[in-house]
Structures are given as structure tokens and as C-alpha cells.
Amino acid sequence: MSTSLAAQGANKTGFRQLKVIKKVRESSTIASFYLEPTEQDGWRNFQPGQYLVFRFPARDGQGFVLRNYSVSCSPESSSQYRITVKREAAPATDLPNGLSSCYLHDEVTEGDVLVAEGPRGEFVLDRDSDRPVVLLSGGVGLTPLVSMLHSLALQSERRVCFIHACDNGEVHALRDEVETLAASRPDVTAHFCYRFPTKEDKELRRHHSEGVVSRELLQSLLPLDDYDFYLCGPAPFMQAVYSTLRSLSVPKQRIAYEFFGPATLLETVTEKVAQVATTPSAPVDMATGQTTVEFRRSRQKAVWDSSAESLLAFAEEQGLEPDFSCRAGICGSCKSHLVAGEVTYFEEPLYELEAGEVLLCCSKPRGAVILDI
Ligand SMILES: Cc1cc2nc3c(=O)[nH]c(=O)nc-3n(C[C@H](O)[C@H](O)[C@H](O)COP(=O)(O)OP(=O)(O)OC[C@H]3O[C@@H](n4cnc5c(N)ncnc54)[C@H](O)[C@@H]3O)c2cc1C
């Protein structure tokens, strides 16, 4: 894929060009990319935990796909972002490799230009809190937490425990960086838990415990206290750690988390219907019996296309440009007001909604709807 193709569309609102100034292998499956805006006004500050939204050419060369990558460096960095990406190979030979991660790993080199928006995202440190912090990650989920660790270790006096779980030392990224930060003051500790440590890991004592992050491990590492927990990792890790923390009576509001995928699974998912009890029933096109979607502020109305991925995608097909970010029910950027009608969620939103609010990225209409966009 050529640089110019990857750079297409950089002039659109919000997106700008970021040049790859350094590419560093961090483990057998993970690489970091250091990025600098090509234009002087391209820099935007970030809070540790936030991510950039990249626009990559689609597989068929038609249009783009969007992928999020967390900024993994210190927020002190005021001219460069670093993203740290796991190469997502195909799980079976008849399936395609992960589009953007394999493109970044296999084709992008220093000097290439990427197109990205942000940083954005709500998974950020609560700076008003002075509680001790536990940063808990699995696999490549450590990226936003390493950025948080930089900030906490160097700019706060809070006690910090960084707990990272991965398979072994071969795939463990940013290990030295985390150890250096942990050594920066006595109140910052790091614990590495390997599921399948190699002989070399054992000889070199690269890890502190073996197996998975269990209730017993957390109890042994964390003296009784009121902690702020930040979690990021693959779905099974998140489910296990979240339910363990809850079983240890950690209140929900003390657990912040980021998913590197669709927002499902943390709690049992049931298909939810968002209803607006006080709104009038939505108009039905009696002549055709078709479901209509009215975009009231834009003064547009269209017949719902059942092949549309979501209300967000449908609105975009109509030429509208609602705000969005994660496209996975997590961030709330695409929140809109449902003037009338009902929607069905095909992904349970993790973002908390008030009555009458709807997340466009993970919902479809259930009959005719009127949206305030
Ligand atoms: C807020 C946020 C932050 C993130 N930060 C990071 C980060 O810091 N680092 C990071 O590495 N990732 C991060 N991610 C994940 C990242 O956005 C991508 O989802 C990830 O890199 C995979 O994208 P891809 O295009 O490579 O794979 P995709 O093309 O989306 O494919 C994903 C996987 O599915 C497989 N696949 C493809 N087609 C099929 C099929 N038909 N059937 C079954 N399987 C199939 C692929 O082989 C691949 O393994 C983040 C995600 C979010 C939401």
C-alpha cells in the first residue's frame, strides 16, 4: 500500500497527517510507531489513556476503515505520539489477516504518512482523586496504562501498582520502560504475571508470578485499601478481572476500563430496547409499510436499509456527519436524542444513557424513528 494512498483524505475535518518517524519492535508480535504531525498546527495534546482514530485504506481499495490505537507514551511528550500495536494475524488460513495491524507491521516504514484524528476517549485518569491506583492490563491492553504510569510515576505522589498479564517474555512489550518507571520512586511497583513462561523467562526471572491474575494474586499484591482501578485487555481477561474485583467488593465506580473491541461481555448481555415513554409514537409509512428514519434537524427522511450496519452508518449513507469515535458503544461520542420511536441495541452500550438518549453506532431502529440530528 503506498504512502500517498494511506494519506488520502487528510484534509477532511479533524483528520490530519502524522509522519512515522520511528518504528520499534517491542516483542515478537508488538511494534511501536512514533508519529509527528506533518503540519505545525497538527499537534493536539492528549491525556494518558486516550487514543487516536486512524483512517486506513479498505481491503478492496474502495474507501477507508477506521481503527483506534491508544497513545502509549508519556503525556509530557509535546511533539510526538507513540502507538504500540499488536499484529493480529488471521486465526485460520482461510481468513484474512487483521487489516490495519498487519498493514502497520508489514508495510508501514519510517517516513510514511498516516492519517489520524484525535486524541480522544474518556478512559483517562481521575486527576481529582488521591486514592492509590492499580493499573491492570492483559496483552497489548497495556498501552494506555503505560501512558498513565508515566504520568502517575513522574507527576503525582500516589501509590501505584502496575499489574501486567501476558503469555511470556517473547510477547511482553514495554517491559524495560515499565521497570524503569517502577524504579523511579518506592511507591510505584510493577508485577508481571506470565501464563506460559519460557525456560529463559524462568532463568532470567523476567516474571513475578505464573498463571493468570487470580483473586489470590490480587489479594497478595494489594493491601486492603480504597483503590482506583484502571483495566484494559482482551475480553476474557477483562471479564475475569472485573468479576474478581467485584467479588472483592470493589465498587463499580472505582473500576474504569477500556475495551479494544466491541463493548460486550463485561456484564451479561441482554438485548436492550431503548424506549422513550413520553414521546409520541413514531410515524409509520402506511403506504409502504417500510420503516422510516427521520433526521429532524437535518430535515431529511429515508427508508431504513436493513443491510445498514447501524443507525450511524445509515446516517452517514444519507450524507450526514454525526460525531463518532469508537463505533463500539463505548465512548458515547455518537450519542443522540431519540425524538420518537424505539431502537434495538445489537451491542450493549457500556456508555451510560439517560432516558431519551440513543447511541447511533450500536443500534438499529425498531420501527420508524425520529432522531434529533
Ligand atoms: C479504544 C481502543 C484502543 C485500542 N488501542 C489499541 C492499541 O493500543 N494497540 C493495539 O494493538 N490495538 C488497539 N486497539 C485494537 C485496534 O483498534 C484494532 O481493533 C486491532 O488492531 C485489530 O484491527 P485490524 O484491522 O488489524 O484487524 P481486523 O481486520 O479488524 O481483524 C481482526 C481479527 O479478525 C480476524 N478476521 C478477519 N476476518 C475475519 C473473519 N471473516 N472471521 C473471523 N476472523 C476474521 C483477523 O485475522 C484479525 O485477527 C484498540 C481498540 C480500541 C477500541
The ligand as a Tripos MOL2 file, in Angstrom:
@<TRIPOS>MOLECULE
LIG
   53    58     1     0     0
SMALL
NO_CHARGES

@<TRIPOS>ATOM
      1 C1        -10.2190    2.4090   22.1800 C.3       1 LIG1
      2 C2         -9.3540    1.3840   21.5070 C.ar      1 LIG1
      3 C3         -7.9710    1.4560   21.6390 C.ar      1 LIG1
      4 C4         -7.1690    0.4870   21.0400 C.ar      1 LIG1
      5 N1         -5.8080    0.5470   21.2210 N.ar      1 LIG1
      6 C5         -5.0290   -0.4210   20.6920 C.ar      1 LIG1
      7 C6         -3.6140   -0.4150   20.9220 C.ar      1 LIG1
      8 O1         -3.0670    0.4590   21.6040 O.2       1 LIG1
      9 N2         -2.8730   -1.4140   20.3590 N.ar      1 LIG1
     10 C7         -3.4450   -2.4120   19.5990 C.ar      1 LIG1
     11 O2         -2.7110   -3.2870   19.1070 O.2       1 LIG1
     12 N3         -4.7890   -2.4360   19.3850 N.ar      1 LIG1
     13 C8         -5.5880   -1.4640   19.8880 C.ar      1 LIG1
     14 N4         -6.9280   -1.4810   19.6590 N.ar      1 LIG1
     15 C9         -7.4750   -2.5030   18.7260 C.3       1 LIG1
     16 C10        -7.3640   -1.9580   17.2930 C.3       1 LIG1
     17 O3         -8.2080   -0.8330   17.1470 O.3       1 LIG1
     18 C11        -7.7870   -2.9810   16.2350 C.3       1 LIG1
     19 O4         -9.0800   -3.4580   16.5500 O.3       1 LIG1
     20 C12        -6.8350   -4.1640   16.1210 C.3       1 LIG1
     21 O5         -5.5310   -3.7210   15.7940 O.3       1 LIG1
     22 C13        -7.3120   -5.1210   15.0190 C.3       1 LIG1
     23 O6         -7.5180   -4.3880   13.8580 O.3       1 LIG1
     24 P1         -7.1070   -4.9720   12.4180 P.3       1 LIG1
     25 O7         -7.6230   -4.0170   11.3920 O.co2     1 LIG1
     26 O8         -5.6770   -5.3240   12.3800 O.co2     1 LIG1
     27 O9         -7.9060   -6.3180   12.3690 O.3       1 LIG1
     28 P2         -9.3130   -6.6160   11.6930 P.3       1 LIG1
     29 O10        -9.2200   -6.5360   10.2270 O.co2     1 LIG1
     30 O11       -10.3390   -5.7870   12.3820 O.co2     1 LIG1
     31 O12        -9.4600   -8.1350   12.1210 O.3       1 LIG1
     32 C14        -9.4320   -8.5210   13.4940 C.3       1 LIG1
     33 C15        -9.1110  -10.0050   13.6050 C.3       1 LIG1
     34 O13       -10.1570  -10.7580   12.9750 O.3       1 LIG1
     35 C16        -9.6070  -11.6740   12.0250 C.3       1 LIG1
     36 N5        -10.5720  -11.8010   10.9330 N.ar      1 LIG1
     37 C17       -10.6490  -11.0900    9.7860 C.ar      1 LIG1
     38 N6        -11.7080  -11.5070    9.0530 N.ar      1 LIG1
     39 C18       -12.2990  -12.4940    9.7610 C.ar      1 LIG1
     40 C19       -13.4330  -13.3390    9.5550 C.ar      1 LIG1
     41 N7        -14.1600  -13.2480    8.4430 N.pl3     1 LIG1
     42 N8        -13.7360  -14.2430   10.5230 N.ar      1 LIG1
     43 C20       -13.0140  -14.3650   11.6600 C.ar      1 LIG1
     44 N9        -11.9230  -13.6000   11.8940 N.ar      1 LIG1
     45 C21       -11.5790  -12.6750   10.9800 C.ar      1 LIG1
     46 C22        -8.2950  -11.0740   11.6000 C.3       1 LIG1
     47 O14        -7.3930  -12.0620   11.1280 O.3       1 LIG1
     48 C23        -7.8180  -10.4390   12.8980 C.3       1 LIG1
     49 O15        -7.1450  -11.3940   13.6950 O.3       1 LIG1
     50 C24        -7.7420   -0.5370   20.2590 C.ar      1 LIG1
     51 C25        -9.1380   -0.5790   20.1120 C.ar      1 LIG1
     52 C26        -9.9290    0.3450   20.7270 C.ar      1 LIG1
     53 C27       -11.4400    0.2610   20.5640 C.3       1 LIG1
@<TRIPOS>BOND
     1     1     2 1
     2     2     3 ar
     3     2    52 ar
     4     3     4 ar
     5     4     5 ar
     6     4    50 ar
     7     5     6 ar
     8     6     7 ar
     9     6    13 1
    10     7     8 2
    11     7     9 ar
    12     9    10 ar
    13    10    11 2
    14    10    12 ar
    15    12    13 ar
    16    13    14 ar
    17    14    15 1
    18    14    50 ar
    19    15    16 1
    20    16    17 1
    21    16    18 1
    22    18    19 1
    23    18    20 1
    24    20    21 1
    25    20    22 1
    26    22    23 1
    27    23    24 1
    28    24    25 2
    29    24    26 1
    30    24    27 1
    31    27    28 1
    32    28    29 2
    33    28    30 1
    34    28    31 1
    35    31    32 1
    36    32    33 1
    37    33    34 1
    38    33    48 1
    39    34    35 1
    40    35    36 1
    41    35    46 1
    42    36    37 ar
    43    36    45 ar
    44    37    38 ar
    45    38    39 ar
    46    39    40 ar
    47    39    45 ar
    48    40    41 1
    49    40    42 ar
    50    42    43 ar
    51    43    44 ar
    52    44    45 ar
    53    46    47 1
    54    46    48 1
    55    48    49 1
    56    50    51 ar
    57    51    52 ar
    58    52    53 1
@<TRIPOS>SUBSTRUCTURE
     1 LIG1         1 GROUP 0 **** ****
